[in-house]
Amino acid sequence: MSLTRSPLLDLPGAVEADGLDAGVAAHYGSDLREQRALVAGKGFVDRSNRDVVTITGPDRLTWLHAITSQYFEGLRPGTSTTALLLSPTGHVEHAMYGVDDGETFWLHTEPGAAAPLVEWLQKMVFMSRVEIKDVTADYAIVWRPGAAPAEGPLTRSGQDSLGGHEVFLPRQELSALEGPAAGVWAYEALRIEAGAPRLGLDMDERAIPNELGWLGVGVHLDKGCYRGQETVARVHNLGRPPRRLVRLHLDGSVDHLPAHGYAVRVGDKQVGFIGSAARHHEYGPIALALIKRNVDPEAVLEVVAEDQPTVTATQELLVDPEVGLHVRARL
């Protein structure tokens, strides 16, 4: 978890987030109003709790191409990308989001993840001409709605489904940002609406990219070998990953949001767990959940936790239960 406290917590109305997003504002008085401003293309979100890493050197793109799930060779400056580092058995260990400026690849990852990420990357350098640095203490991430400007500070387009872009900027410039500030609750509501999973929240240590909708986003299916590729390719070619990510529309009958890890059930049988949840300005309470693939897409689910009222939910498909079957070989 990041230990850096954002100076934007000194803005009027700021309420600090907890958990993984401690150190930045959850909201500045009204997360629903802040959501509406972002949807209208106004304001920014302070994401300075995230860790930032730079990779320099003439071999950086070919090296990243060889060790990650993404296609880096020929990546044009200013083009954003998402890449994963997988275990030998295909489980997701790191998720990285970044952009190359022609000399340096800038990436950000979850709070507290930079140290183990840099340690692992350093072990993979061998003879490659690359230099890896954790620059979290010096640089921060800010998310803005809309497309990145043609000119200005180093930017990336963000997760396309959110319709925004991110800016890497020196930490001392955070206090000078203009425009209405929005907290991470507003951003998280838009992320859940977009169905974009987050490492550490919407998956467990057994998760593989096929279950999360990351094929084609964080995993390039037409590239050479990388660690964990065998599992990804096998599940893709055979179809039917063990679990699938869904967006839940909660019934709104209770005044609390389900927390990470709450059980998702069909009848008396647990079929998955809640990842993250938020109140959306249009849809009300929504959540991401990872559930068993064979759960009927039309089934009404129940979200259950001890000492809390049960909440019913309908599911919206994000990952096809039969994903990959369309490419299955016909013999």
N, C-alpha and C positions, 0 to 999 in steps of 0.2 A: 504494500500500500504506500502511496506517495505521502511523504511527510512535509511537503511544501504547501504553505498556506498562501492562497491567492490574495493579492492586495485588493481585488474586487470584492472581497468579503466585507470591506469597509464601506461599500456603497449603501445608501439608505434602503432599508427593508431586507437586506441580505440575510438569509437563513442558511447555515452551512449544511451540506449533505453529509450523510454518514456512510458507513460501509466502504465499498470500493471507491466511492467518489468523495470521500472526505477530503477537505482542503479547498473545495470550490463551493459555490452557492447552489443549493437545491432550488431555490427560487428567490425572487426579490419582491415578494408580496403577493403574487398571484401567478401560479404556473399556467393556468388556463389563458389568462390574458397574454402571457409571454409566448405561449404556443401560437396564439392567433397572430401576434406580431411577426413571428418567424415565418408562418405560412404566407403572410402578406409581403414577405421579402425584407422585413425590417429587423435590425438588431443583430446581436451576436451571442454566442454561447461560450463561456469561459470553460475550456477543457484543459486548463493548465495543470491539473493533477496527473495527467498522462505522462508517461516517460518518453523521452526523445533520444534517438540514437542517430549518429551520422556514420556513413561508410564512404570513404574516399579511396582514390587510387585508380589507375587505368584498367584494372581487372575487375572492378566492383560489379559490373552488370553480368559478365560471363560467370563470375564466381557465384553471385546470387542465383543465376539461372541454374547452376549445377546443384545447389544445396536446398533450394526451396521448391514449393509446388507451382510456382508461377513462371511465366515466360518472360525473362528479363533481356534477352539478347535483342538489341535494336530498339530498346525502350527510348522513346524520344523525350528530350527535356520538357518538363511541364506536364507530362502525362502521369496521372495517378495510377496506382496499382495496389492490389491487396495480395499478400503472400502468406503462406502457412509453413511452419516447420512441424513435421510429423515425426512420430516415433517409428521405429522399424516396423511396427504392426499397424501403422496408419492412423494412430490416435493423434488428435490435435494437441500440440504442446505450446506453440506460440502463434499468434496472429499479428501481422505487421501491416501497417498502412503507410504508404509513402509516395514520394515523388523524387525524380532525379533532376538536378539543375544543370546538368552538363559536366559537372565536376564532382558533385557529391550526391549520394542518395540519402535523403532525409526520411526517417521513418518514426512513427510513434506507435506505442503499444500500451498495454494496460498498466495502471499504477503499480509500481514495484516490480515490474517484469523485466526492466532493462538489465539489471545486474545478471540474472541467470541467462538472459538472452545473449548479452555480450560475452559472457564466459563460454557459452557453447559455440558462438560464432568464432571466437578466437581459436578454439581447438580445430576449426575447420579451415584455417587460413592456408596452412602448408606453404607452398611456394607462390601463392597468389599475391599480387601486388595490391593489397588493400590495407586500410587502417580503419579500425572501428573505435568509436568513442561514445560513451554515455554523456550526453550534453544536457540532461534534464535540468541541471542546476542553472543553466544559462538560457535555455530556449523553452518556449511554451506553445501550446496549440490553442487556437481560437477557431470556432466554426461559425460560418456565416451562410445564410440562405442565398440561393441563386448561384449562377455561374461565376467562376473565378474571373477577375478583371484581366484584360489583355496585358496590362502593365501594373506593376506594383510589387509588393513584397512577395517572397517565395510562397506560392500557393499550390494546393492540389484540389481536385474537384470533389473530394470527399466520397462518401458512399452514394453512388448515383441515385439510388432509390430514395434518398432523403432530399435530393434536389439542392444540395449545398456544396460548399467548398471549405477547405481548412487552410489556415495560415500558420506557418512556423514563424514566430517572431521572438526577439530578445525579451526576456522576462521583464526587464525594466520598462518596456513599452506597454505592458498590460494596463497600467494606471491611466494611460493617455488615450485608450480606446474610446471612440465616439459611437453613439447610437444606443438605443435601449438595450440594456443587458437582460439576458434570459438565463435562467438557471438550468442545471442538468435535468431536472424533472421534465421540463418542456422538451428538451432534446430527446430524452429517453422515450417520451410518448410518441414522438415522430419516428424514432428508430423502431419501436415495436410495431407501429402502424406499417412501416416499410418491410417488416419481417426480417430485419438484419440482426443476426445473432451476435452475442458478445461473449468472448472468452471469459470464463470465471463466473458467468451468470447463467447463461442459457444452455450450458452443457456440463458434462462431468468428464472425468479423466478417461472414460471409455469412448467418448464421442469421436466419430470419423466424419470427414467433410461431406460424405454422401448423405448423412442424416440431417445436415444443417442448411442445405441449399447453397453450399459454397462451391459446387462444381461450376466452372465457367466464371466464377467471381474471384475466388482465391486459389482455385486449382485449374491449371491449363491442361486439357486432356490430350493435347497433341505436342508433347515435348518429351525429351529424353528422361533417363532414369533419375529418380531422386528418392530419398529415404521415405518409405511408407507408400510408394507408388503402387506396389503390387496389390495391397489391400484395396486402395481406391479404385484401381482398374478392374479388379475382380468383382467387387460389389457393383460397379457401374455396368459391367458387361452382363452380369447375371441378373441384375435388378434386385429390387426388394431389400433395401437396407434394413437392419434390425429395428431401427426407430426412425421417427420423422418429426421435424419441427412443425408446429402448428401455431397459429394465432388464435387466442381464445377471446371470445366476447363474453364477459362476466355479467351475471344478471343484475348486479347493482343493488341487491336487496340489503346489503350490509354496508357499514360505513368504513370498512377497512379494506386495503388491498392485500391480496395474498402475498406472502413473503417468499423469497427464494427457497426452494426445497419443499414447499407444501406439496402433498401428495395429490395426484390426479387419478380419479377412480372412475370405473364403469361398474355400477353396482357396488359389490363388496371387494372388487378386485382392483388393486393399484396397477395402473397402466403407464405411469409416467410421473413427471414432477414439474412444478412451476419454475421457470427461469427468472424472468423479470416481469414486472407489472407496473402500470401507470394509469392515470386518468387522462383520457384523450378529450380534447375540447369539443369534438363532434360525436365520437363513438362511446364515450363514457369509459368505464373500467375495461382495460384490455390487458392481455398478458401473452408472453411466449411460453410454450411448454414443449418438452421433448417427450413423446409418447411412443408406445409400441406401434410398429408399422401396421399390424393387422387390426387395429381398432377401427370399427366402422366409421367412416367420415361423417355419417349422419347421426352418430350417437351423441346424446347429451351427456356431458361429463360433469363430474363433481370434484370440486377443489376442497380438500379436507386437511385440517390441522387440529391438533389437540387444543381444547379450550376455546375453539373458535367456531362460529356457525359455518355450516357447509354452504358453499357457493356453487350454484349450477353454472354451466358454461357451454356455449356452442363453439364448435371448432371451424376454423377457416384454413384450408389446405395451403401450405407453403412449400412442402415437399411431396411430390406425387408418391403414393404408396408403392407404385410400380416403377419408380424412376429407374431408367437404364434398360428396361425390357425392350424398348423400341430398337436398341442396337444389338440385341441378342442374335448370335449367329444362327442361321437356319441351315441345318444339315440334312 
